[in-house]
Amino acid sequence: MVNVNSRLYKEHPEWVIEIPGKPHSEGRCQRILDLSRPEVQDFIIEKMTEVFSSAEISYVKWDMNRTFTDYFSQALEPDRQKELAHRYVLGLYRCMSELTKRFPNILFEGCAAGGNRFDLGILCYFPQIWASDDTDALCRAQIQSGYSYGYPMSVISAHVSSCPNHQTLRITPLETRFAVAAFGICGYECNFSDMKKEELAAVKEQIALYKKWREVLQWGNFYRGRSFLDLGNSSGGVLADLTGNQMEWTCVSKDGKSAVGFLMQKLAAPNTQFHYFRAKGLKPETLYHFYNRTLKYNIKDFGDLVNTVSPVHIKQDSIAHNLIAKFVKMDGEKEDMYVYGDTLMYNGVRLKQAFGGTGYNDEVRYYQDFGARMYFMEEES
């Protein structure tokens, strides 16, 4: 991109994509450099070489957030203007081919207003792509599921971001955000200095877990199960478990000995909080150890239900409530069983009953709106 007030534009106005003599549709106060021109490609290569040589740079995000408008190359004849889009992309490929040869130790990540930079050609130079500027976990679950039809998890950048989410203002649990991001190239874009002590501890555990299972999550075989796009009523009614309220994935190691499962729901519905997980891609006659992470939950998440067990009344968000929450945590459910692969795939496993308003203990799942779980399967030797 280039600004019309720049020295580059003043010296080379012919280097931009614009229609001569016509008003231009400015975007982000910029115009687009015409990468179909070899001289522009040379300029980009040399200038970026200067930048990448200026320090010990190991990572570059190559972004493009300016919409293409006013398609016209001043280097092409009028009857060849339809070639511009194709020639532009070939020019970009040439730039990246040369730069990746000159800087083989730099990891380049592609981006264009999010995932618009996803194409098989650019993956020769950008081994990972920023999947979307929408980092909301609910949206991302659907986005990443869609990408899986054409791309492996090892090229999809996925981040745990702040809440309320910057795009949707939706509030989702930290564990849900991590579970979604773990099925890709997991990263964090949170302000750690603003995080609570408990959240920082959770992030530390998440990172350790991701590193342990990274080979399966990034390079295993990815299988889709139920989807938010399944036909039917997804409003959280009686049939919500079967019709568009659940997202289900399985990543299986190449040798089939280990796998990671994912289950997420949109909305919790009363009296229908019975769920199952059904894996895919396992070895049918192999016995697997199926288990989850046992977590602890903030007692404030249960609202004034604390008063059903408290000998004195506790006002919501009061000093007493916050003090209790600091020392008292609610135990999460524990899934721990040995199941054959064919049972996991064809029948599935019945999960612990989720909270439905009739009591809570460590045998009950805390599974609220936008809740998610990761399940782990390891071959029993």
Buried (B, 14 or more C-beta within 10 A) or exposed (E): BBEBEEEBBEEBBBBBBBBEEEEEEEBEEBBBBBBBBEEBBEBBBEEBBEEBEEEEEEEBEBBBBBEEBBBBBBBBEEEEEEBBEEBBBBBBBBBBEBBBEEBEEEEBBBBBBBBBBBBEEBBEBBBBBBBBBBBBBBBBBBBBBBBBEEBBBBBBBBBBBBBEBEEBEBEBBBBBBBBBBBBBBBBBEBEEEEBEEBEEEBBEBBBEBBEEBBEBBBBBBBBBBBBBEBEEEBEBBEBBBEBBBBBBBBBBBEEBBBBBBBBBBBBBBEEBBEBBBBBBBBBEEBBBBBBBBEBBBBBBEBEEBBEEEEEEEBEEEEEBBEEBBEEEEBBBBEBEEEBBBEBBBEEBBEBBBBBBEEEBEEEBBBBBBBBBBBBBBEBEE
